[in-house]
């Protein structure tokens, strides 16, 4: 069987996965132990690479074409991490492969809570990401498009939305995630059973770690159960660069 191809965003230096949404897909692939290869695509090239193969995202989406996208042999392209997860589960179902448990009620709860954290911390990390993570073509694209979207420079955004108030705001959602994790014995949302809900959260934690390890340290200090979840998912974080 031909390998699947995961389209992902490269990082500078040691090229590896860094962004939240591609990490959701990569964690699912690694957890299911599905063979795949990575094709790295810089931000400015996403549309030209993907548009011949897949329709654009719906109107009012963040962008017309986005990463992650996957190619399934022979020529089936799927864009969006959740849609990819659904397709992976259908192609590699339990019991032959471990389930992503996409029907778990924890998934919808996590997807409702996590934006309280990600939105609160956007002013903390957005100004750092292009310089810490991105090669020059993607760096220029990231800065230009984000500044156009928020209507101000990334530095102004940092001054207005970063700092301690951002962490205080994020702590509300972090504690809600901790409460949700506490409903079972853990370390996963479903107790001893990993699921896609875990990968949604761990993808964000890993994203923060690669920007600045102190961010991850602070997140798990606020909510220690997230540290236990992160540690439990480490085997599926190991493959990050091919």
C-alpha atoms as an extended CHARMM CRD file, in Angstrom:
* protein
*
       242  EXT
         1         1  UNK       CA              0.0000000000        0.0000000000        0.0000000000  PROA      1               0.0000000000
         2         2  UNK       CA              1.2880000000        3.4440000000       -0.8910000000  PROA      2               0.0000000000
         3         3  UNK       CA              1.9860000000        5.6370000000        2.0670000000  PROA      3               0.0000000000
         4         4  UNK       CA             -0.2920000000        8.4610000000        3.0030000000  PROA      4               0.0000000000
         5         5  UNK       CA              1.1470000000       11.9570000000        2.6310000000  PROA      5               0.0000000000
         6         6  UNK       CA              0.7250000000       14.5190000000        5.3960000000  PROA      6               0.0000000000
         7         7  UNK       CA              1.1220000000       18.1340000000        4.3080000000  PROA      7               0.0000000000
         8         8  UNK       CA              2.6260000000       20.0280000000        7.2220000000  PROA      8               0.0000000000
         9         9  UNK       CA              4.2570000000       23.3830000000        7.9890000000  PROA      9               0.0000000000
        10        10  UNK       CA              8.0610000000       23.3160000000        8.3390000000  PROA      10              0.0000000000
        11        11  UNK       CA             10.0200000000       24.9500000000       11.1210000000  PROA      11              0.0000000000
        12        12  UNK       CA             13.3960000000       26.6070000000       10.8120000000  PROA      12              0.0000000000
        13        13  UNK       CA             16.5150000000       24.8600000000       12.0400000000  PROA      13              0.0000000000
        14        14  UNK       CA             15.5520000000       21.2710000000       12.7530000000  PROA      14              0.0000000000
        15        15  UNK       CA             12.5020000000       20.9130000000       10.5510000000  PROA      15              0.0000000000
        16        16  UNK       CA              9.6990000000       19.4390000000       12.6380000000  PROA      16              0.0000000000
        17        17  UNK       CA              5.9910000000       19.6940000000       13.3120000000  PROA      17              0.0000000000
        18        18  UNK       CA              5.0760000000       22.6710000000       15.4750000000  PROA      18              0.0000000000
        19        19  UNK       CA              1.5310000000       23.8770000000       14.8070000000  PROA      19              0.0000000000
        20        20  UNK       CA             -1.5150000000       22.8140000000       16.8240000000  PROA      20              0.0000000000
        21        21  UNK       CA             -3.6930000000       21.5080000000       13.9980000000  PROA      21              0.0000000000
        22        22  UNK       CA             -1.0770000000       19.4000000000       12.2190000000  PROA      22              0.0000000000
        23        23  UNK       CA             -0.1510000000       17.9380000000       15.5840000000  PROA      23              0.0000000000
        24        24  UNK       CA             -3.7070000000       16.6460000000       16.0100000000  PROA      24              0.0000000000
        25        25  UNK       CA             -3.3330000000       14.6830000000       12.7860000000  PROA      25              0.0000000000
        26        26  UNK       CA              0.2190000000       13.5400000000       13.4680000000  PROA      26              0.0000000000
        27        27  UNK       CA             -0.7110000000       12.3090000000       16.9400000000  PROA      27              0.0000000000
        28        28  UNK       CA             -3.6210000000       10.3230000000       15.4770000000  PROA      28              0.0000000000
        29        29  UNK       CA             -1.3760000000        8.7640000000       12.8120000000  PROA      29              0.0000000000
        30        30  UNK       CA              1.3510000000        7.9240000000       15.3120000000  PROA      30              0.0000000000
        31        31  UNK       CA             -1.1420000000        6.4940000000       17.8020000000  PROA      31              0.0000000000
        32        32  UNK       CA             -2.6870000000        4.2320000000       15.1780000000  PROA      32              0.0000000000
        33        33  UNK       CA              0.8110000000        3.3770000000       13.8740000000  PROA      33              0.0000000000
        34        34  UNK       CA             -0.2210000000        4.1600000000       10.2920000000  PROA      34              0.0000000000
        35        35  UNK       CA              2.6260000000        4.5350000000        7.7630000000  PROA      35              0.0000000000
        36        36  UNK       CA              2.8650000000        8.0200000000        6.2550000000  PROA      36              0.0000000000
        37        37  UNK       CA              5.3500000000       10.5130000000        4.9480000000  PROA      37              0.0000000000
        38        38  UNK       CA              5.4970000000       14.2720000000        5.3660000000  PROA      38              0.0000000000
        39        39  UNK       CA              5.5550000000       16.9040000000        2.6730000000  PROA      39              0.0000000000
        40        40  UNK       CA              6.5880000000       20.2740000000        4.0680000000  PROA      40              0.0000000000
        41        41  UNK       CA              4.8340000000       23.3380000000        2.6580000000  PROA      41              0.0000000000
        42        42  UNK       CA              5.7220000000       26.9460000000        3.4700000000  PROA      42              0.0000000000
        43        43  UNK       CA              2.7780000000       29.2500000000        4.1900000000  PROA      43              0.0000000000
        44        44  UNK       CA              2.9120000000       31.1850000000        0.8790000000  PROA      44              0.0000000000
        45        45  UNK       CA              2.8710000000       27.9130000000       -1.1040000000  PROA      45              0.0000000000
        46        46  UNK       CA             -0.1430000000       26.2800000000        0.5370000000  PROA      46              0.0000000000
        47        47  UNK       CA             -2.7040000000       27.4830000000       -2.0000000000  PROA      47              0.0000000000
        48        48  UNK       CA             -0.6470000000       26.5990000000       -5.0790000000  PROA      48              0.0000000000
        49        49  UNK       CA              0.1580000000       23.1490000000       -3.7060000000  PROA      49              0.0000000000
        50        50  UNK       CA             -3.3480000000       22.2320000000       -2.5600000000  PROA      50              0.0000000000
        51        51  UNK       CA             -5.7560000000       24.0680000000       -4.8710000000  PROA      51              0.0000000000
        52        52  UNK       CA             -5.3410000000       21.6450000000       -7.8010000000  PROA      52              0.0000000000
        53        53  UNK       CA             -6.4520000000       18.7870000000       -5.5560000000  PROA      53              0.0000000000
        54        54  UNK       CA             -9.0270000000       19.9290000000       -3.0140000000  PROA      54              0.0000000000
        55        55  UNK       CA            -11.8540000000       22.5120000000       -2.8860000000  PROA      55              0.0000000000
        56        56  UNK       CA            -11.2830000000       25.5710000000       -0.7100000000  PROA      56              0.0000000000
        57        57  UNK       CA            -12.5660000000       25.7940000000        2.8170000000  PROA      57              0.0000000000
        58        58  UNK       CA            -16.0790000000       27.2330000000        3.2570000000  PROA      58              0.0000000000
        59        59  UNK       CA            -16.5390000000       31.0180000000        3.0560000000  PROA      59              0.0000000000
        60        60  UNK       CA            -15.4680000000       32.9660000000        6.1510000000  PROA      60              0.0000000000
        61        61  UNK       CA            -12.9340000000       30.2950000000        7.1030000000  PROA      61              0.0000000000
        62        62  UNK       CA             -9.5360000000       31.3670000000        8.4230000000  PROA      62              0.0000000000
        63        63  UNK       CA             -8.0220000000       30.7570000000        4.9690000000  PROA      63              0.0000000000
        64        64  UNK       CA             -9.0900000000       29.1590000000        1.7060000000  PROA      64              0.0000000000
        65        65  UNK       CA             -6.4810000000       26.4110000000        2.0040000000  PROA      65              0.0000000000
        66        66  UNK       CA             -5.0290000000       25.1590000000        5.2620000000  PROA      66              0.0000000000
        67        67  UNK       CA             -2.6570000000       22.6980000000        6.8550000000  PROA      67              0.0000000000
        68        68  UNK       CA             -2.9930000000       19.8890000000        7.7220000000  PROA      68              0.0000000000
        69        69  UNK       CA             -4.1040000000       18.2400000000        4.5180000000  PROA      69              0.0000000000
        70        70  UNK       CA             -3.6230000000       14.5760000000        3.7270000000  PROA      70              0.0000000000
        71        71  UNK       CA             -3.3810000000       12.6830000000        0.4870000000  PROA      71              0.0000000000
        72        72  UNK       CA             -4.8430000000        9.1910000000        0.5500000000  PROA      72              0.0000000000
        73        73  UNK       CA             -3.9430000000        6.9230000000       -2.3630000000  PROA      73              0.0000000000
        74        74  UNK       CA             -4.4450000000        7.1660000000       -5.1480000000  PROA      74              0.0000000000
        75        75  UNK       CA             -5.5310000000       10.8060000000       -5.2800000000  PROA      75              0.0000000000
        76        76  UNK       CA             -7.9600000000       11.6230000000       -2.4630000000  PROA      76              0.0000000000
        77        77  UNK       CA             -7.0640000000       14.8280000000       -0.6290000000  PROA      77              0.0000000000
        78        78  UNK       CA             -8.7270000000       15.8010000000        2.6480000000  PROA      78              0.0000000000
        79        79  UNK       CA             -8.2000000000       19.1520000000        4.3750000000  PROA      79              0.0000000000
        80        80  UNK       CA             -8.9120000000       19.9110000000        8.0650000000  PROA      80              0.0000000000
        81        81  UNK       CA             -7.6870000000       17.9170000000       11.0400000000  PROA      81              0.0000000000
        82        82  UNK       CA            -11.1260000000       16.7710000000       12.1920000000  PROA      82              0.0000000000
        83        83  UNK       CA            -12.1530000000       15.6010000000        8.7240000000  PROA      83              0.0000000000
        84        84  UNK       CA             -8.8500000000       13.7510000000        8.4290000000  PROA      84              0.0000000000
        85        85  UNK       CA             -9.4320000000       12.0580000000       11.7880000000  PROA      85              0.0000000000
        86        86  UNK       CA            -12.8630000000       10.8710000000       10.6730000000  PROA      86              0.0000000000
        87        87  UNK       CA            -11.4240000000        9.4360000000        7.4620000000  PROA      87              0.0000000000
        88        88  UNK       CA             -8.5460000000        7.7380000000        9.2840000000  PROA      88              0.0000000000
        89        89  UNK       CA            -10.9980000000        6.1110000000       11.6690000000  PROA      89              0.0000000000
        90        90  UNK       CA            -13.0720000000        4.7920000000        8.7730000000  PROA      90              0.0000000000
        91        91  UNK       CA            -10.0420000000        3.4020000000        6.9400000000  PROA      91              0.0000000000
        92        92  UNK       CA             -8.3500000000        1.9930000000       10.0580000000  PROA      92              0.0000000000
        93        93  UNK       CA            -11.1870000000        1.0340000000       12.4190000000  PROA      93              0.0000000000
        94        94  UNK       CA            -11.0710000000       -0.8120000000       15.7170000000  PROA      94              0.0000000000
        95        95  UNK       CA            -10.3750000000       -3.4840000000       16.7530000000  PROA      95              0.0000000000
        96        96  UNK       CA             -7.6060000000       -3.8470000000       14.1540000000  PROA      96              0.0000000000
        97        97  UNK       CA             -6.3940000000       -0.3540000000       15.0630000000  PROA      97              0.0000000000
        98        98  UNK       CA             -6.8440000000        1.6160000000       18.2870000000  PROA      98              0.0000000000
        99        99  UNK       CA             -9.8840000000        3.8360000000       18.1430000000  PROA      99              0.0000000000
       100       100  UNK       CA             -9.7670000000        7.6390000000       18.2060000000  PROA      100             0.0000000000
       101       101  UNK       CA            -13.1630000000        7.5680000000       19.9850000000  PROA      101             0.0000000000
       102       102  UNK       CA            -14.5050000000       10.4360000000       17.9000000000  PROA      102             0.0000000000
       103       103  UNK       CA            -17.9420000000        9.7890000000       19.3990000000  PROA      103             0.0000000000
       104       104  UNK       CA            -16.7010000000       10.4260000000       22.9330000000  PROA      104             0.0000000000
       105       105  UNK       CA            -18.6260000000       13.2200000000       24.6960000000  PROA      105             0.0000000000
       106       106  UNK       CA            -15.2700000000       14.4540000000       25.9690000000  PROA      106             0.0000000000
       107       107  UNK       CA            -14.2730000000       15.5660000000       22.4770000000  PROA      107             0.0000000000
       108       108  UNK       CA            -17.0340000000       18.1320000000       22.0860000000  PROA      108             0.0000000000
       109       109  UNK       CA            -16.4290000000       19.3480000000       25.6270000000  PROA      109             0.0000000000
       110       110  UNK       CA            -12.7010000000       19.7820000000       24.9890000000  PROA      110             0.0000000000
       111       111  UNK       CA            -13.3850000000       21.5800000000       21.7150000000  PROA      111             0.0000000000
       112       112  UNK       CA            -15.6790000000       23.9780000000       23.5850000000  PROA      112             0.0000000000
       113       113  UNK       CA            -13.2500000000       24.6720000000       26.4350000000  PROA      113             0.0000000000
       114       114  UNK       CA             -9.8690000000       24.8470000000       24.7010000000  PROA      114             0.0000000000
       115       115  UNK       CA            -10.5730000000       28.1040000000       22.8060000000  PROA      115             0.0000000000
       116       116  UNK       CA            -10.9000000000       29.8110000000       26.1860000000  PROA      116             0.0000000000
       117       117  UNK       CA             -7.2070000000       29.0250000000       26.6220000000  PROA      117             0.0000000000
       118       118  UNK       CA             -5.9450000000       29.5060000000       23.0810000000  PROA      118             0.0000000000
       119       119  UNK       CA             -7.7610000000       32.8130000000       22.5750000000  PROA      119             0.0000000000
       120       120  UNK       CA             -6.6120000000       34.1690000000       25.9260000000  PROA      120             0.0000000000
       121       121  UNK       CA             -2.9530000000       33.3930000000       25.1880000000  PROA      121             0.0000000000
       122       122  UNK       CA             -2.8600000000       34.5880000000       21.5910000000  PROA      122             0.0000000000
       123       123  UNK       CA             -1.2620000000       37.8550000000       22.6640000000  PROA      123             0.0000000000
       124       124  UNK       CA              1.4110000000       35.9420000000       24.5740000000  PROA      124             0.0000000000
       125       125  UNK       CA              2.7650000000       33.8440000000       21.7040000000  PROA      125             0.0000000000
       126       126  UNK       CA              1.7030000000       35.3110000000       18.3350000000  PROA      126             0.0000000000
       127       127  UNK       CA              4.5400000000       37.8480000000       18.1500000000  PROA      127             0.0000000000
       128       128  UNK       CA              7.0980000000       35.1250000000       18.9550000000  PROA      128             0.0000000000
       129       129  UNK       CA              5.9810000000       32.3790000000       16.5720000000  PROA      129             0.0000000000
       130       130  UNK       CA              7.2230000000       33.8370000000       13.2680000000  PROA      130             0.0000000000
       131       131  UNK       CA             10.7070000000       34.5140000000       14.6250000000  PROA      131             0.0000000000
       132       132  UNK       CA             11.1380000000       31.4140000000       16.7780000000  PROA      132             0.0000000000
       133       133  UNK       CA              9.5930000000       28.9070000000       14.3920000000  PROA      133             0.0000000000
       134       134  UNK       CA              9.3860000000       30.0150000000       10.7830000000  PROA      134             0.0000000000
       135       135  UNK       CA             11.6330000000       30.1960000000        7.7620000000  PROA      135             0.0000000000
       136       136  UNK       CA             11.7700000000       33.5610000000        6.0200000000  PROA      136             0.0000000000
       137       137  UNK       CA              9.0290000000       32.9980000000        3.3830000000  PROA      137             0.0000000000
       138       138  UNK       CA              6.5620000000       31.8150000000        6.0060000000  PROA      138             0.0000000000
       139       139  UNK       CA              7.7030000000       34.4360000000        8.5330000000  PROA      139             0.0000000000
       140       140  UNK       CA              6.8680000000       37.3330000000        6.2080000000  PROA      140             0.0000000000
       141       141  UNK       CA              3.5390000000       35.7400000000        5.2700000000  PROA      141             0.0000000000
       142       142  UNK       CA              2.5910000000       35.0420000000        8.8820000000  PROA      142             0.0000000000
       143       143  UNK       CA              3.3520000000       38.5700000000       10.0790000000  PROA      143             0.0000000000
       144       144  UNK       CA              1.6120000000       40.2470000000        7.1270000000  PROA      144             0.0000000000
       145       145  UNK       CA             -1.5630000000       38.1770000000        7.2600000000  PROA      145             0.0000000000
       146       146  UNK       CA             -1.9050000000       38.1860000000       11.0570000000  PROA      146             0.0000000000
       147       147  UNK       CA             -1.3900000000       41.9310000000       11.2810000000  PROA      147             0.0000000000
       148       148  UNK       CA             -4.0020000000       42.4340000000        8.5630000000  PROA      148             0.0000000000
       149       149  UNK       CA             -6.4280000000       40.1910000000       10.4320000000  PROA      149             0.0000000000
       150       150  UNK       CA             -6.0270000000       41.8670000000       13.8360000000  PROA      150             0.0000000000
       151       151  UNK       CA             -5.6260000000       45.3770000000       12.4420000000  PROA      151             0.0000000000
       152       152  UNK       CA             -2.4110000000       46.2280000000       14.2890000000  PROA      152             0.0000000000
       153       153  UNK       CA              1.2180000000       45.1930000000       14.5680000000  PROA      153             0.0000000000
       154       154  UNK       CA              2.0340000000       42.0060000000       16.4290000000  PROA      154             0.0000000000
       155       155  UNK       CA              3.9900000000       44.0540000000       18.9450000000  PROA      155             0.0000000000
       156       156  UNK       CA              0.9740000000       46.2790000000       19.6190000000  PROA      156             0.0000000000
       157       157  UNK       CA             -1.1320000000       43.1450000000       19.9760000000  PROA      157             0.0000000000
       158       158  UNK       CA              1.3660000000       41.7750000000       22.4920000000  PROA      158             0.0000000000
       159       159  UNK       CA              1.2440000000       44.9560000000       24.5520000000  PROA      159             0.0000000000
       160       160  UNK       CA             -2.5620000000       44.9720000000       24.5720000000  PROA      160             0.0000000000
       161       161  UNK       CA             -3.3370000000       41.2700000000       24.9390000000  PROA      161             0.0000000000
       162       162  UNK       CA             -0.2050000000       39.6490000000       26.3900000000  PROA      162             0.0000000000
       163       163  UNK       CA              1.1720000000       39.7120000000       29.9120000000  PROA      163             0.0000000000
       164       164  UNK       CA             -0.1890000000       38.4350000000       33.1970000000  PROA      164             0.0000000000
       165       165  UNK       CA             -3.8180000000       39.2450000000       32.4520000000  PROA      165             0.0000000000
       166       166  UNK       CA             -3.7080000000       36.8030000000       29.5470000000  PROA      166             0.0000000000
       167       167  UNK       CA             -2.4990000000       34.0050000000       31.8280000000  PROA      167             0.0000000000
       168       168  UNK       CA             -5.1550000000       34.8250000000       34.4130000000  PROA      168             0.0000000000
       169       169  UNK       CA             -7.8210000000       34.6370000000       31.7260000000  PROA      169             0.0000000000
       170       170  UNK       CA             -6.4200000000       31.3780000000       30.3490000000  PROA      170             0.0000000000
       171       171  UNK       CA             -6.3780000000       29.7790000000       33.7970000000  PROA      171             0.0000000000
       172       172  UNK       CA            -10.1820000000       29.5910000000       33.7600000000  PROA      172             0.0000000000
       173       173  UNK       CA            -10.1960000000       27.2820000000       30.7380000000  PROA      173             0.0000000000
       174       174  UNK       CA             -7.1870000000       25.3610000000       32.0170000000  PROA      174             0.0000000000
       175       175  UNK       CA             -8.9730000000       24.5850000000       35.2540000000  PROA      175             0.0000000000
       176       176  UNK       CA            -12.0530000000       23.4980000000       33.3140000000  PROA      176             0.0000000000
       177       177  UNK       CA             -9.9000000000       21.0680000000       31.3490000000  PROA      177             0.0000000000
       178       178  UNK       CA             -8.4690000000       19.8130000000       34.6380000000  PROA      178             0.0000000000
       179       179  UNK       CA            -11.9470000000       19.2510000000       36.0340000000  PROA      179             0.0000000000
       180       180  UNK       CA            -12.8630000000       17.3060000000       32.9120000000  PROA      180             0.0000000000
       181       181  UNK       CA             -9.7210000000       15.1730000000       33.2190000000  PROA      181             0.0000000000
       182       182  UNK       CA            -10.5870000000       14.5400000000       36.8540000000  PROA      182             0.0000000000
       183       183  UNK       CA            -13.8840000000       12.8570000000       36.0050000000  PROA      183             0.0000000000
       184       184  UNK       CA            -11.9940000000        9.6160000000       35.2930000000  PROA      184             0.0000000000
       185       185  UNK       CA             -8.8750000000        8.2570000000       36.9530000000  PROA      185             0.0000000000
       186       186  UNK       CA             -6.7450000000        9.4700000000       34.0350000000  PROA      186             0.0000000000
       187       187  UNK       CA             -4.2610000000       10.2120000000       32.7380000000  PROA      187             0.0000000000
       188       188  UNK       CA             -6.5080000000       10.5430000000       29.6620000000  PROA      188             0.0000000000
       189       189  UNK       CA             -9.9740000000       12.0800000000       29.4340000000  PROA      189             0.0000000000
       190       190  UNK       CA            -11.3720000000        8.5430000000       29.1050000000  PROA      190             0.0000000000
       191       191  UNK       CA             -9.3350000000        7.2760000000       32.0490000000  PROA      191             0.0000000000
       192       192  UNK       CA             -6.8050000000        4.7340000000       30.8150000000  PROA      192             0.0000000000
       193       193  UNK       CA             -7.9400000000        4.9700000000       27.1840000000  PROA      193             0.0000000000
       194       194  UNK       CA             -6.3910000000        7.5160000000       24.8120000000  PROA      194             0.0000000000
       195       195  UNK       CA             -8.7000000000        9.3640000000       22.4420000000  PROA      195             0.0000000000
       196       196  UNK       CA             -8.6950000000       12.2000000000       19.9380000000  PROA      196             0.0000000000
       197       197  UNK       CA             -9.8350000000       14.5500000000       22.7120000000  PROA      197             0.0000000000
       198       198  UNK       CA             -6.4230000000       14.0360000000       24.3270000000  PROA      198             0.0000000000
       199       199  UNK       CA             -4.6470000000       14.8160000000       21.0760000000  PROA      199             0.0000000000
       200       200  UNK       CA             -6.5250000000       18.0980000000       20.6520000000  PROA      200             0.0000000000
       201       201  UNK       CA             -5.1820000000       19.2860000000       24.0060000000  PROA      201             0.0000000000
       202       202  UNK       CA             -1.7140000000       17.7770000000       23.7180000000  PROA      202             0.0000000000
       203       203  UNK       CA             -1.3170000000       19.3020000000       20.2590000000  PROA      203             0.0000000000
       204       204  UNK       CA             -1.7880000000       22.7080000000       21.8500000000  PROA      204             0.0000000000
       205       205  UNK       CA              0.5870000000       21.9090000000       24.7160000000  PROA      205             0.0000000000
       206       206  UNK       CA              3.2810000000       20.7910000000       22.2730000000  PROA      206             0.0000000000
       207       207  UNK       CA              2.7030000000       23.9180000000       20.1820000000  PROA      207             0.0000000000
       208       208  UNK       CA              3.3630000000       26.0650000000       23.2230000000  PROA      208             0.0000000000
       209       209  UNK       CA              6.4220000000       24.0200000000       24.1680000000  PROA      209             0.0000000000
       210       210  UNK       CA              8.1450000000       24.5230000000       20.8240000000  PROA      210             0.0000000000
       211       211  UNK       CA              7.6020000000       28.2850000000       21.0310000000  PROA      211             0.0000000000
       212       212  UNK       CA              8.9850000000       28.4780000000       24.5730000000  PROA      212             0.0000000000
       213       213  UNK       CA              9.3680000000       25.5740000000       27.0000000000  PROA      213             0.0000000000
       214       214  UNK       CA              8.4850000000       27.9630000000       29.8130000000  PROA      214             0.0000000000
       215       215  UNK       CA              4.9960000000       28.2570000000       28.3450000000  PROA      215             0.0000000000
       216       216  UNK       CA              4.4100000000       24.5230000000       28.7650000000  PROA      216             0.0000000000
       217       217  UNK       CA              5.8750000000       24.6580000000       32.2540000000  PROA      217             0.0000000000
       218       218  UNK       CA              3.4890000000       27.4140000000       33.2090000000  PROA      218             0.0000000000
       219       219  UNK       CA              0.4640000000       25.6950000000       31.6820000000  PROA      219             0.0000000000
       220       220  UNK       CA              1.0610000000       22.4990000000       33.6550000000  PROA      220             0.0000000000
       221       221  UNK       CA              1.8730000000       24.4510000000       36.8050000000  PROA      221             0.0000000000
       222       222  UNK       CA             -1.5620000000       26.0810000000       36.5810000000  PROA      222             0.0000000000
       223       223  UNK       CA             -3.2150000000       22.7190000000       35.8990000000  PROA      223             0.0000000000
       224       224  UNK       CA             -0.9890000000       19.7410000000       36.8390000000  PROA      224             0.0000000000
       225       225  UNK       CA             -3.2960000000       17.1190000000       35.3100000000  PROA      225             0.0000000000
       226       226  UNK       CA             -2.3380000000       18.5190000000       31.9110000000  PROA      226             0.0000000000
       227       227  UNK       CA              1.2660000000       17.6000000000       32.6350000000  PROA      227             0.0000000000
       228       228  UNK       CA              0.2310000000       14.0220000000       33.3240000000  PROA      228             0.0000000000
       229       229  UNK       CA             -1.7590000000       13.9610000000       30.0840000000  PROA      229             0.0000000000
       230       230  UNK       CA              1.1910000000       15.3640000000       28.1500000000  PROA      230             0.0000000000
       231       231  UNK       CA              3.5820000000       12.7970000000       29.6120000000  PROA      231             0.0000000000
       232       232  UNK       CA              1.1880000000        9.9630000000       28.7970000000  PROA      232             0.0000000000
       233       233  UNK       CA              1.0900000000       11.0760000000       25.1400000000  PROA      233             0.0000000000
       234       234  UNK       CA              4.8550000000       11.4350000000       24.7390000000  PROA      234             0.0000000000
       235       235  UNK       CA              5.2520000000        8.1790000000       22.7620000000  PROA      235             0.0000000000
       236       236  UNK       CA              3.1140000000        9.6810000000       19.9840000000  PROA      236             0.0000000000
       237       237  UNK       CA              4.9820000000       12.9830000000       20.0410000000  PROA      237             0.0000000000
       238       238  UNK       CA              8.3190000000       11.3680000000       19.2500000000  PROA      238             0.0000000000
       239       239  UNK       CA              7.8370000000       11.2130000000       15.4820000000  PROA      239             0.0000000000
       240       240  UNK       CA              7.7180000000       14.8700000000       14.5310000000  PROA      240             0.0000000000
       241       241  UNK       CA             10.0070000000       15.3970000000       11.5550000000  PROA      241             0.0000000000
       242       242  UNK       CA              9.2800000000       12.8500000000        8.8290000000  PROA      242             0.0000000000
